[in-house]
Amino acid sequence: MTEMFCTDCKADTMFVTPECLDGHTLGDCPDLMCERCGLAVTRLALLITEEVVLVEAA
């Protein structure tokens, strides 16, 4: 569990690691979820390159 600011709740809340469907072990999954509202975030770092990469968010 990690306490972070949730942009949906507008408050510091606890974020937990949800069940990982990507095959990561519990400590290796980069995804976190707000315990209060369910907002999902990821802790992945993006690699900056000279290539243009299109990213689509849900």
C-alpha distance matrix in Angstrom:
0.0 3.8 6.8 9.6 13.1 13.7 17.3 18.0 16.9 18.3 15.8 12.6 9.9 6.3 5.6 4.7 7.1 10.3 13.2 14.8 18.5 19.3 19.4 16.5 15.0 11.4 10.7 13.3 12.5 12.5 11.6 8.7 9.6 9.7 9.4 12.7 14.9 13.7 14.3 13.6 13.3 13.8 13.5 16.9 19.6 23.0 26.2 28.9 32.3 35.7 35.4 34.4 31.5 31.1 27.6 27.4 24.5 24.3
3.8 0.0 3.8 6.3 10.0 11.3 14.9 16.3 15.3 15.9 13.4 10.0 8.3 5.5 5.1 6.5 8.9 12.3 15.6 16.6 20.1 20.6 21.1 18.0 17.0 13.7 12.3 14.2 13.4 12.3 11.5 8.6 9.7 9.4 10.2 12.8 14.8 13.9 13.6 13.0 12.0 12.5 11.8 15.5 17.7 21.1 24.3 26.7 30.3 33.6 33.6 32.6 29.9 29.6 26.2 26.2 23.3 23.5
6.8 3.8 0.0 3.8 7.1 9.1 12.7 14.3 12.7 12.9 10.0 6.4 5.5 4.4 5.9 8.8 11.9 14.7 18.3 19.5 22.9 23.5 24.3 21.4 20.7 17.4 16.0 17.8 16.6 15.0 13.9 10.6 10.8 9.1 10.0 11.6 13.7 13.8 13.3 13.6 12.8 14.1 13.6 17.4 19.3 22.4 25.7 27.7 31.4 34.5 34.6 33.4 30.9 30.4 27.0 26.9 23.8 23.9
9.6 6.3 3.8 0.0 3.8 6.2 9.5 11.7 10.8 10.4 8.2 5.2 5.7 6.3 6.7 10.2 12.8 15.3 19.0 19.8 22.8 23.2 24.6 21.8 21.7 18.8 17.4 18.4 16.8 14.5 13.2 10.1 10.3 8.6 10.8 11.7 12.9 13.0 11.5 12.0 10.7 12.3 12.0 15.7 17.3 20.1 23.5 25.2 28.9 31.8 31.9 30.5 28.1 27.5 24.2 24.1 21.0 21.4
13.1 10.0 7.1 3.8 0.0 3.8 6.3 9.0 8.2 7.0 5.5 4.2 6.2 8.5 9.1 12.9 15.4 17.4 21.1 21.9 24.6 25.1 26.9 24.4 24.7 21.9 20.7 21.4 19.4 16.8 15.1 12.1 11.5 9.3 11.7 11.5 12.1 12.9 10.9 12.2 11.2 13.5 13.8 17.2 18.5 20.8 24.3 25.5 29.1 31.7 31.8 30.0 27.8 26.9 23.7 23.3 20.1 20.4
13.7 11.3 9.1 6.2 3.8 0.0 3.8 5.5 5.4 5.6 5.7 6.0 6.3 8.7 8.6 12.2 14.6 15.8 19.5 20.4 22.7 23.6 25.7 23.7 24.3 21.5 21.0 21.5 19.0 16.4 14.0 11.0 9.5 7.0 9.9 9.1 8.8 9.8 7.6 9.6 9.5 12.6 14.0 17.2 19.0 20.9 24.6 25.8 29.3 31.8 31.4 29.3 26.8 25.4 22.1 21.2 17.7 17.5
17.3 14.9 12.7 9.5 6.3 3.8 0.0 3.8 5.7 5.0 7.3 9.0 9.9 12.5 12.1 15.4 17.4 18.2 21.7 22.3 24.2 24.9 27.4 25.7 26.7 24.3 23.8 23.8 21.0 18.2 15.7 13.4 11.9 9.9 12.9 11.6 10.2 11.3 8.4 10.6 10.4 13.6 15.2 17.9 19.3 20.6 24.2 25.0 28.3 30.5 30.0 27.6 25.4 23.7 20.5 19.4 16.1 16.0
18.0 16.3 14.3 11.7 9.0 5.5 3.8 0.0 3.8 5.5 8.1 10.4 10.4 12.8 12.5 15.5 17.6 17.6 21.0 22.0 23.7 24.9 27.5 26.2 27.2 24.7 24.8 25.0 21.9 19.5 16.5 14.0 11.6 9.2 11.7 9.6 7.5 9.2 7.1 10.3 11.4 15.1 17.3 20.0 21.9 23.0 26.7 27.7 30.8 32.9 32.1 29.5 27.0 24.9 21.5 19.8 16.2 15.2
16.9 15.3 12.7 10.8 8.2 5.4 5.7 3.8 0.0 3.8 5.4 8.0 8.0 11.0 11.8 15.0 17.8 18.1 21.6 23.2 25.2 26.7 28.9 27.4 27.9 25.0 25.1 25.8 23.0 20.9 17.9 14.8 12.1 8.9 10.3 7.7 7.0 9.8 8.8 12.2 13.5 17.0 18.9 22.0 23.9 25.6 29.3 30.4 33.7 35.9 35.3 32.8 30.3 28.4 25.0 23.4 19.8 18.7
18.3 15.9 12.9 10.4 7.0 5.6 5.0 5.5 3.8 0.0 3.8 7.2 8.9 12.4 13.5 17.1 19.9 20.7 24.4 25.6 27.8 28.8 31.1 29.2 29.8 26.9 26.5 27.1 24.6 22.0 19.5 16.5 14.6 11.4 13.3 11.0 10.7 13.1 11.5 14.4 14.7 18.0 19.3 22.3 23.7 25.3 28.9 29.6 33.0 35.1 34.9 32.5 30.3 28.6 25.5 24.3 20.8 20.4
15.8 13.4 10.0 8.2 5.5 5.7 7.3 8.1 5.4 3.8 0.0 3.8 6.1 9.8 11.7 15.4 18.6 19.9 23.7 25.1 27.7 28.8 30.6 28.4 28.6 25.4 24.8 25.8 23.7 21.4 19.1 15.8 14.0 10.6 11.9 10.1 11.1 13.4 12.4 14.9 15.1 18.1 18.9 22.3 23.8 25.9 29.4 30.5 34.0 36.4 36.4 34.3 32.0 30.7 27.4 26.5 23.0 22.6
12.6 10.0 6.4 5.2 4.2 6.0 9.0 10.4 8.0 7.2 3.8 0.0 3.8 7.1 9.3 13.0 16.3 18.2 22.0 23.4 26.3 27.2 28.7 26.2 26.0 22.8 21.8 23.1 21.4 19.2 17.4 13.9 12.8 9.7 10.8 10.2 11.9 13.5 12.6 14.5 14.2 16.6 16.9 20.6 22.1 24.6 28.1 29.5 33.1 35.8 35.9 34.1 31.8 30.8 27.5 26.9 23.5 23.4
9.9 8.3 5.5 5.7 6.2 6.3 9.9 10.4 8.0 8.9 6.1 3.8 0.0 3.8 6.5 9.9 13.4 15.0 18.7 20.5 23.5 24.8 26.1 23.8 23.4 20.1 19.6 21.2 19.2 17.6 15.4 11.7 10.0 6.7 7.2 7.1 9.4 10.8 10.7 12.5 13.0 15.5 16.3 20.0 22.1 24.7 28.3 30.1 33.7 36.5 36.3 34.5 31.9 30.7 27.2 26.4 22.9 22.3
6.3 5.5 4.4 6.3 8.5 8.7 12.5 12.8 11.0 12.4 9.8 7.1 3.8 0.0 3.8 6.6 10.2 12.3 15.9 17.8 21.0 22.3 23.2 20.8 20.1 16.6 16.3 18.1 16.4 15.4 13.3 9.6 8.4 6.1 5.8 7.7 10.3 10.5 11.0 11.9 12.4 14.4 14.9 18.7 21.1 24.1 27.6 29.8 33.3 36.4 36.0 34.5 31.7 30.7 27.1 26.4 23.1 22.5
5.6 5.1 5.9 6.7 9.1 8.6 12.1 12.5 11.8 13.5 11.7 9.3 6.5 3.8 0.0 3.8 7.0 9.1 12.8 14.3 17.5 18.6 19.7 17.4 17.0 13.8 13.6 15.0 12.9 11.8 9.5 5.8 5.1 4.4 5.6 8.5 9.9 8.8 8.9 8.8 9.1 10.9 11.7 15.4 18.2 21.0 24.6 26.9 30.3 33.5 32.9 31.4 28.5 27.5 23.9 23.3 20.0 19.6
4.7 6.5 8.8 10.2 12.9 12.2 15.4 15.5 15.0 17.1 15.4 13.0 9.9 6.6 3.8 0.0 3.8 6.1 9.5 11.4 14.8 16.2 16.8 14.6 13.9 10.5 10.9 12.7 10.7 10.7 8.5 5.4 5.3 6.5 6.6 10.2 11.6 9.6 10.5 9.6 10.3 11.2 12.2 15.5 18.7 21.6 25.0 27.8 31.0 34.2 33.5 32.2 29.0 28.2 24.5 23.9 20.8 20.2
7.1 8.9 11.9 12.8 15.4 14.6 17.4 17.6 17.8 19.9 18.6 16.3 13.4 10.2 7.0 3.8 0.0 3.8 6.7 7.8 11.4 12.5 13.0 10.8 10.4 7.3 8.3 9.6 7.2 8.0 6.1 4.7 6.2 9.0 9.6 13.2 13.9 11.0 11.6 9.5 9.9 9.9 10.9 13.6 17.1 19.9 23.1 26.2 29.1 32.5 31.5 30.4 27.1 26.4 22.8 22.3 19.6 19.2
10.3 12.3 14.7 15.3 17.4 15.8 18.2 17.6 18.1 20.7 19.9 18.2 15.0 12.3 9.1 6.1 3.8 0.0 3.8 6.0 9.0 11.1 12.1 11.0 11.1 8.7 10.9 11.6 8.7 9.9 7.1 6.4 6.3 9.4 9.7 13.0 13.0 9.6 10.9 8.9 10.6 11.0 13.1 15.2 18.9 21.3 24.5 27.5 30.3 33.4 32.0 30.7 27.2 26.1 22.4 21.4 18.7 17.6
13.2 15.6 18.3 19.0 21.1 19.5 21.7 21.0 21.6 24.4 23.7 22.0 18.7 15.9 12.8 9.5 6.7 3.8 0.0 3.8 6.4 9.2 9.5 9.3 9.5 8.0 11.2 11.7 9.0 11.3 9.3 9.7 9.9 13.1 13.0 16.3 16.1 12.6 14.1 11.9 13.5 13.4 15.4 16.8 20.6 22.8 25.7 28.9 31.3 34.5 32.8 31.6 28.0 27.0 23.5 22.4 20.1 18.9
14.8 16.6 19.5 19.8 21.9 20.4 22.3 22.0 23.2 25.6 25.1 23.4 20.5 17.8 14.3 11.4 7.8 6.0 3.8 0.0 3.8 5.5 6.2 6.2 7.7 7.5 10.3 9.5 6.7 9.2 7.9 9.9 11.2 14.8 15.6 18.7 18.2 14.5 15.1 12.1 12.9 11.9 13.7 14.4 18.1 20.1 22.7 26.0 28.2 31.4 29.7 28.7 25.0 24.3 21.0 20.3 18.5 17.9
18.5 20.1 22.9 22.8 24.6 22.7 24.2 23.7 25.2 27.8 27.7 26.3 23.5 21.0 17.5 14.8 11.4 9.0 6.4 3.8 0.0 3.8 5.7 7.7 10.0 10.8 13.6 12.2 9.5 11.7 10.4 12.8 13.7 17.4 18.2 21.1 20.0 16.2 16.7 13.7 14.7 13.7 15.9 15.9 19.5 20.8 23.2 26.4 28.2 31.1 29.0 27.9 24.2 23.3 20.2 19.2 17.8 17.0
19.3 20.6 23.5 23.2 25.1 23.6 24.9 24.9 26.7 28.8 28.8 27.2 24.8 22.3 18.6 16.2 12.5 11.1 9.2 5.5 3.8 0.0 3.8 5.7 9.1 10.9 12.9 10.6 8.2 10.2 10.1 13.3 15.1 18.9 20.3 23.3 22.1 18.3 18.1 14.7 14.8 12.9 14.5 13.7 17.0 18.1 20.2 23.5 25.2 28.1 26.1 25.3 21.7 21.3 18.5 18.2 17.4 17.3
19.4 21.1 24.3 24.6 26.9 25.7 27.4 27.5 28.9 31.1 30.6 28.7 26.1 23.2 19.7 16.8 13.0 12.1 9.5 6.2 5.7 3.8 0.0 3.8 6.5 9.2 11.4 9.4 8.3 11.4 12.0 14.9 17.0 20.7 21.7 24.9 24.3 20.5 20.7 17.3 17.3 15.2 16.1 15.5 18.7 20.2 22.0 25.6 27.1 30.3 28.4 28.1 24.6 24.5 21.9 21.9 21.1 21.1
16.5 18.0 21.4 21.8 24.4 23.7 25.7 26.2 27.4 29.2 28.4 26.2 23.8 20.8 17.4 14.6 10.8 11.0 9.3 6.2 7.7 5.7 3.8 0.0 3.8 6.4 7.8 5.6 5.1 8.5 9.9 12.7 15.4 19.0 20.1 23.5 23.3 19.7 19.6 16.2 15.6 13.1 13.4 13.1 16.3 18.4 20.3 23.9 25.9 29.3 27.9 27.7 24.3 24.5 21.8 22.1 21.1 21.4
15.0 17.0 20.7 21.7 24.7 24.3 26.7 27.2 27.9 29.8 28.6 26.0 23.4 20.1 17.0 13.9 10.4 11.1 9.5 7.7 10.0 9.1 6.5 3.8 0.0 3.8 5.6 5.3 6.3 10.0 11.4 13.4 16.0 19.3 19.8 23.5 23.8 20.5 20.8 17.7 17.2 15.0 14.8 15.3 18.3 20.9 22.8 26.5 28.7 32.2 31.0 31.0 27.7 28.0 25.1 25.4 24.1 24.3
11.4 13.7 17.4 18.8 21.9 21.5 24.3 24.7 25.0 26.9 25.4 22.8 20.1 16.6 13.8 10.5 7.3 8.7 8.0 7.5 10.8 10.9 9.2 6.4 3.8 0.0 3.8 5.7 6.0 9.4 10.1 11.0 13.3 16.3 16.5 20.3 21.0 17.9 18.5 15.8 15.6 13.9 13.8 15.2 18.4 21.3 23.7 27.3 29.8 33.4 32.4 32.0 28.8 28.8 25.6 25.7 23.9 23.9
10.7 12.3 16.0 17.4 20.7 21.0 23.8 24.8 25.1 26.5 24.8 21.8 19.6 16.3 13.6 10.9 8.3 10.9 11.2 10.3 13.6 12.9 11.4 7.8 5.6 3.8 0.0 3.8 5.9 8.3 10.1 11.0 14.0 16.8 17.4 21.1 22.0 19.2 19.2 16.4 15.3 13.2 12.1 13.6 16.3 19.6 21.8 25.3 28.0 31.7 31.1 31.0 28.0 28.4 25.4 26.0 24.2 24.8
13.3 14.2 17.8 18.4 21.4 21.5 23.8 25.0 25.8 27.1 25.8 23.1 21.2 18.1 15.0 12.7 9.6 11.6 11.7 9.5 12.2 10.6 9.4 5.6 5.3 5.7 3.8 0.0 3.8 6.3 9.0 11.1 14.5 17.7 19.0 22.5 22.8 19.7 19.2 15.9 14.4 11.6 10.4 10.9 13.6 16.6 18.6 22.2 24.7 28.3 27.6 27.7 24.7 25.3 22.5 23.3 22.0 22.9
12.5 13.4 16.6 16.8 19.4 19.0 21.0 21.9 23.0 24.6 23.7 21.4 19.2 16.4 12.9 10.7 7.2 8.7 9.0 6.7 9.5 8.2 8.3 5.1 6.3 6.0 5.9 3.8 0.0 3.8 5.6 8.2 11.4 14.9 16.5 19.8 19.7 16.4 15.8 12.4 11.3 8.8 8.7 9.5 12.9 15.6 18.1 21.6 24.1 27.6 26.6 26.1 22.9 22.9 19.9 20.3 18.7 19.3
12.5 12.3 15.0 14.5 16.8 16.4 18.2 19.5 20.9 22.0 21.4 19.2 17.6 15.4 11.8 10.7 8.0 9.9 11.3 9.2 11.7 10.2 11.4 8.5 10.0 9.4 8.3 6.3 3.8 0.0 3.8 6.7 10.4 13.6 16.0 18.9 18.5 15.4 14.0 10.5 8.4 5.3 4.9 6.0 9.6 12.4 15.3 18.6 21.4 24.8 24.0 23.4 20.3 20.4 17.3 17.9 16.3 17.3
11.6 11.5 13.9 13.2 15.1 14.0 15.7 16.5 17.9 19.5 19.1 17.4 15.4 13.3 9.5 8.5 6.1 7.1 9.3 7.9 10.4 10.1 12.0 9.9 11.4 10.1 10.1 9.0 5.6 3.8 0.0 3.8 6.9 10.4 12.8 15.7 15.0 11.7 10.5 7.0 5.8 4.3 6.3 8.2 11.9 14.3 17.5 20.5 23.4 26.6 25.4 24.3 21.0 20.4 16.9 16.8 14.5 14.8
8.7 8.6 10.6 10.1 12.1 11.0 13.4 14.0 14.8 16.5 15.8 13.9 11.7 9.6 5.8 5.4 4.7 6.4 9.7 9.9 12.8 13.3 14.9 12.7 13.4 11.0 11.0 11.1 8.2 6.7 3.8 0.0 3.8 6.9 9.3 12.2 12.0 9.2 8.3 5.7 5.3 6.0 7.7 10.7 14.1 16.7 20.2 22.8 26.0 29.1 28.2 26.8 23.6 22.8 19.2 18.7 15.9 15.8
9.6 9.7 10.8 10.3 11.5 9.5 11.9 11.6 12.1 14.6 14.0 12.8 10.0 8.4 5.1 5.3 6.2 6.3 9.9 11.2 13.7 15.1 17.0 15.4 16.0 13.3 14.0 14.5 11.4 10.4 6.9 3.8 0.0 3.8 6.2 8.8 8.3 5.5 5.4 4.4 6.3 8.6 11.0 14.0 17.3 19.5 23.2 25.6 28.7 31.6 30.5 28.8 25.5 24.2 20.4 19.3 16.0 15.1
9.7 9.4 9.1 8.6 9.3 7.0 9.9 9.2 8.9 11.4 10.6 9.7 6.7 6.1 4.4 6.5 9.0 9.4 13.1 14.8 17.4 18.9 20.7 19.0 19.3 16.3 16.8 17.7 14.9 13.6 10.4 6.9 3.8 0.0 3.8 5.4 5.7 4.7 5.1 6.6 8.4 11.4 13.4 16.7 19.6 21.9 25.6 27.7 31.0 33.8 32.9 31.0 27.9 26.4 22.7 21.4 17.9 16.8
9.4 10.2 10.0 10.8 11.7 9.9 12.9 11.7 10.3 13.3 11.9 10.8 7.2 5.8 5.6 6.6 9.6 9.7 13.0 15.6 18.2 20.3 21.7 20.1 19.8 16.5 17.4 19.0 16.5 16.0 12.8 9.3 6.2 3.8 0.0 3.8 6.0 5.8 8.2 9.8 11.9 14.6 16.5 19.8 22.8 25.3 29.0 31.2 34.5 37.4 36.5 34.6 31.4 29.9 26.2 24.7 21.1 19.7
12.7 12.8 11.6 11.7 11.5 9.1 11.6 9.6 7.7 11.0 10.1 10.2 7.1 7.7 8.5 10.2 13.2 13.0 16.3 18.7 21.1 23.3 24.9 23.5 23.5 20.3 21.1 22.5 19.8 18.9 15.7 12.2 8.8 5.4 3.8 0.0 3.8 6.1 8.3 11.1 13.5 16.7 18.8 22.1 24.9 27.1 30.9 32.8 36.0 38.7 37.8 35.6 32.6 30.8 27.1 25.3 21.6 19.9
14.9 14.8 13.7 12.9 12.1 8.8 10.2 7.5 7.0 10.7 11.1 11.9 9.4 10.3 9.9 11.6 13.9 13.0 16.1 18.2 20.0 22.1 24.3 23.3 23.8 21.0 22.0 22.8 19.7 18.5 15.0 12.0 8.3 5.7 6.0 3.8 0.0 3.8 5.7 9.2 12.1 15.6 18.2 21.2 24.0 25.7 29.5 31.2 34.3 36.8 35.6 33.2 30.1 28.0 24.3 22.3 18.5 16.5
13.7 13.9 13.8 13.0 12.9 9.8 11.3 9.2 9.8 13.1 13.4 13.5 10.8 10.5 8.8 9.6 11.0 9.6 12.6 14.5 16.2 18.3 20.5 19.7 20.5 17.9 19.2 19.7 16.4 15.4 11.7 9.2 5.5 4.7 5.8 6.1 3.8 0.0 3.8 6.2 9.6 12.8 15.8 18.4 21.6 23.3 27.0 29.0 32.0 34.6 33.2 30.9 27.7 25.7 21.9 19.9 16.2 14.3
14.3 13.6 13.3 11.5 10.9 7.6 8.4 7.1 8.8 11.5 12.4 12.6 10.7 11.0 8.9 10.5 11.6 10.9 14.1 15.1 16.7 18.1 20.7 19.6 20.8 18.5 19.2 19.2 15.8 14.0 10.5 8.3 5.4 5.1 8.2 8.3 5.7 3.8 0.0 3.8 6.7 10.3 13.4 15.9 18.7 20.2 23.9 25.7 28.7 31.2 29.9 27.6 24.5 22.5 18.8 17.0 13.3 12.0
13.6 13.0 13.6 12.0 12.2 9.6 10.6 10.3 12.2 14.4 14.9 14.5 12.5 11.9 8.8 9.6 9.5 8.9 11.9 12.1 13.7 14.7 17.3 16.2 17.7 15.8 16.4 15.9 12.4 10.5 7.0 5.7 4.4 6.6 9.8 11.1 9.2 6.2 3.8 0.0 3.8 7.0 10.4 12.6 15.7 17.2 20.9 23.0 25.9 28.5 27.2 25.1 21.9 20.2 16.4 15.1 11.6 10.9
13.3 12.0 12.8 10.7 11.2 9.5 10.4 11.4 13.5 14.7 15.1 14.2 13.0 12.4 9.1 10.3 9.9 10.6 13.5 12.9 14.7 14.8 17.3 15.6 17.2 15.6 15.3 14.4 11.3 8.4 5.8 5.3 6.3 8.4 11.9 13.5 12.1 9.6 6.7 3.8 0.0 3.8 6.9 9.2 12.1 13.8 17.5 19.6 22.7 25.5 24.5 22.7 19.6 18.5 14.8 14.3 11.3 11.8
13.8 12.5 14.1 12.3 13.5 12.6 13.6 15.1 17.0 18.0 18.1 16.6 15.5 14.4 10.9 11.2 9.9 11.0 13.4 11.9 13.7 12.9 15.2 13.1 15.0 13.9 13.2 11.6 8.8 5.3 4.3 6.0 8.6 11.4 14.6 16.7 15.6 12.8 10.3 7.0 3.8 0.0 3.8 5.6 8.9 10.9 14.5 17.0 20.1 23.2 22.3 20.9 17.9 17.3 13.9 14.2 12.0 13.3
13.5 11.8 13.6 12.0 13.8 14.0 15.2 17.3 18.9 19.3 18.9 16.9 16.3 14.9 11.7 12.2 10.9 13.1 15.4 13.7 15.9 14.5 16.1 13.4 14.8 13.8 12.1 10.4 8.7 4.9 6.3 7.7 11.0 13.4 16.5 18.8 18.2 15.8 13.4 10.4 6.9 3.8 0.0 3.8 6.5 9.6 12.9 15.6 19.0 22.3 22.0 21.2 18.5 18.7 15.7 16.8 15.0 16.7
16.9 15.5 17.4 15.7 17.2 17.2 17.9 20.0 22.0 22.3 22.3 20.6 20.0 18.7 15.4 15.5 13.6 15.2 16.8 14.4 15.9 13.7 15.5 13.1 15.3 15.2 13.6 10.9 9.5 6.0 8.2 10.7 14.0 16.7 19.8 22.1 21.2 18.4 15.9 12.6 9.2 5.6 3.8 0.0 3.8 6.4 9.6 12.6 15.7 19.1 18.6 18.1 15.4 16.0 13.4 15.1 14.2 16.5
19.6 17.7 19.3 17.3 18.5 19.0 19.3 21.9 23.9 23.7 23.8 22.1 22.1 21.1 18.2 18.7 17.1 18.9 20.6 18.1 19.5 17.0 18.7 16.3 18.3 18.4 16.3 13.6 12.9 9.6 11.9 14.1 17.3 19.6 22.8 24.9 24.0 21.6 18.7 15.7 12.1 8.9 6.5 3.8 0.0 3.8 6.6 9.4 12.7 16.3 16.3 16.3 14.2 15.6 13.7 16.1 15.8 18.6
23.0 21.1 22.4 20.1 20.8 20.9 20.6 23.0 25.6 25.3 25.9 24.6 24.7 24.1 21.0 21.6 19.9 21.3 22.8 20.1 20.8 18.1 20.2 18.4 20.9 21.3 19.6 16.6 15.6 12.4 14.3 16.7 19.5 21.9 25.3 27.1 25.7 23.3 20.2 17.2 13.8 10.9 9.6 6.4 3.8 0.0 3.8 6.2 9.4 12.7 12.6 12.5 10.6 12.3 11.1 14.1 14.5 17.8
26.2 24.3 25.7 23.5 24.3 24.6 24.2 26.7 29.3 28.9 29.4 28.1 28.3 27.6 24.6 25.0 23.1 24.5 25.7 22.7 23.2 20.2 22.0 20.3 22.8 23.7 21.8 18.6 18.1 15.3 17.5 20.2 23.2 25.6 29.0 30.9 29.5 27.0 23.9 20.9 17.5 14.5 12.9 9.6 6.6 3.8 0.0 3.8 6.3 10.0 10.4 11.4 10.3 13.0 12.8 16.2 17.4 20.8
28.9 26.7 27.7 25.2 25.5 25.8 25.0 27.7 30.4 29.6 30.5 29.5 30.1 29.8 26.9 27.8 26.2 27.5 28.9 26.0 26.4 23.5 25.6 23.9 26.5 27.3 25.3 22.2 21.6 18.6 20.5 22.8 25.6 27.7 31.2 32.8 31.2 29.0 25.7 23.0 19.6 17.0 15.6 12.6 9.4 6.2 3.8 0.0 3.8 7.1 8.3 9.3 9.5 12.5 13.1 16.7 18.2 21.8
32.3 30.3 31.4 28.9 29.1 29.3 28.3 30.8 33.7 33.0 34.0 33.1 33.7 33.3 30.3 31.0 29.1 30.3 31.3 28.2 28.2 25.2 27.1 25.9 28.7 29.8 28.0 24.7 24.1 21.4 23.4 26.0 28.7 31.0 34.5 36.0 34.3 32.0 28.7 25.9 22.7 20.1 19.0 15.7 12.7 9.4 6.3 3.8 0.0 3.8 5.3 7.7 8.8 12.4 14.0 17.8 19.9 23.6
35.7 33.6 34.5 31.8 31.7 31.8 30.5 32.9 35.9 35.1 36.4 35.8 36.5 36.4 33.5 34.2 32.5 33.4 34.5 31.4 31.1 28.1 30.3 29.3 32.2 33.4 31.7 28.3 27.6 24.8 26.6 29.1 31.6 33.8 37.4 38.7 36.8 34.6 31.2 28.5 25.5 23.2 22.3 19.1 16.3 12.7 10.0 7.1 3.8 0.0 3.8 6.6 9.2 12.7 15.1 18.8 21.3 25.0
35.4 33.6 34.6 31.9 31.8 31.4 30.0 32.1 35.3 34.9 36.4 35.9 36.3 36.0 32.9 33.5 31.5 32.0 32.8 29.7 29.0 26.1 28.4 27.9 31.0 32.4 31.1 27.6 26.6 24.0 25.4 28.2 30.5 32.9 36.5 37.8 35.6 33.2 29.9 27.2 24.5 22.3 22.0 18.6 16.3 12.6 10.4 8.3 5.3 3.8 0.0 3.8 6.3 9.8 12.6 16.2 19.1 22.7
34.4 32.6 33.4 30.5 30.0 29.3 27.6 29.5 32.8 32.5 34.3 34.1 34.5 34.5 31.4 32.2 30.4 30.7 31.6 28.7 27.9 25.3 28.1 27.7 31.0 32.0 31.0 27.7 26.1 23.4 24.3 26.8 28.8 31.0 34.6 35.6 33.2 30.9 27.6 25.1 22.7 20.9 21.2 18.1 16.3 12.5 11.4 9.3 7.7 6.6 3.8 0.0 3.8 6.6 9.7 13.1 16.1 19.7
31.5 29.9 30.9 28.1 27.8 26.8 25.4 27.0 30.3 30.3 32.0 31.8 31.9 31.7 28.5 29.0 27.1 27.2 28.0 25.0 24.2 21.7 24.6 24.3 27.7 28.8 28.0 24.7 22.9 20.3 21.0 23.6 25.5 27.9 31.4 32.6 30.1 27.7 24.5 21.9 19.6 17.9 18.5 15.4 14.2 10.6 10.3 9.5 8.8 9.2 6.3 3.8 0.0 3.8 6.4 9.9 12.9 16.5
31.1 29.6 30.4 27.5 26.9 25.4 23.7 24.9 28.4 28.6 30.7 30.8 30.7 30.7 27.5 28.2 26.4 26.1 27.0 24.3 23.3 21.3 24.5 24.5 28.0 28.8 28.4 25.3 22.9 20.4 20.4 22.8 24.2 26.4 29.9 30.8 28.0 25.7 22.5 20.2 18.5 17.3 18.7 16.0 15.6 12.3 13.0 12.5 12.4 12.7 9.8 6.6 3.8 0.0 3.8 6.6 10.0 13.4
27.6 26.2 27.0 24.2 23.7 22.1 20.5 21.5 25.0 25.5 27.4 27.5 27.2 27.1 23.9 24.5 22.8 22.4 23.5 21.0 20.2 18.5 21.9 21.8 25.1 25.6 25.4 22.5 19.9 17.3 16.9 19.2 20.4 22.7 26.2 27.1 24.3 21.9 18.8 16.4 14.8 13.9 15.7 13.4 13.7 11.1 12.8 13.1 14.0 15.1 12.6 9.7 6.4 3.8 0.0 3.8 6.6 10.1
27.4 26.2 26.9 24.1 23.3 21.2 19.4 19.8 23.4 24.3 26.5 26.9 26.4 26.4 23.3 23.9 22.3 21.4 22.4 20.3 19.2 18.2 21.9 22.1 25.4 25.7 26.0 23.3 20.3 17.9 16.8 18.7 19.3 21.4 24.7 25.3 22.3 19.9 17.0 15.1 14.3 14.2 16.8 15.1 16.1 14.1 16.2 16.7 17.8 18.8 16.2 13.1 9.9 6.6 3.8 0.0 3.8 6.7
24.5 23.3 23.8 21.0 20.1 17.7 16.1 16.2 19.8 20.8 23.0 23.5 22.9 23.1 20.0 20.8 19.6 18.7 20.1 18.5 17.8 17.4 21.1 21.1 24.1 23.9 24.2 22.0 18.7 16.3 14.5 15.9 16.0 17.9 21.1 21.6 18.5 16.2 13.3 11.6 11.3 12.0 15.0 14.2 15.8 14.5 17.4 18.2 19.9 21.3 19.1 16.1 12.9 10.0 6.6 3.8 0.0 3.8
24.3 23.5 23.9 21.4 20.4 17.5 16.0 15.2 18.7 20.4 22.6 23.4 22.3 22.5 19.6 20.2 19.2 17.6 18.9 17.9 17.0 17.3 21.1 21.4 24.3 23.9 24.8 22.9 19.3 17.3 14.8 15.8 15.1 16.8 19.7 19.9 16.5 14.3 12.0 10.9 11.8 13.3 16.7 16.5 18.6 17.8 20.8 21.8 23.6 25.0 22.7 19.7 16.5 13.4 10.1 6.7 3.8 0.0
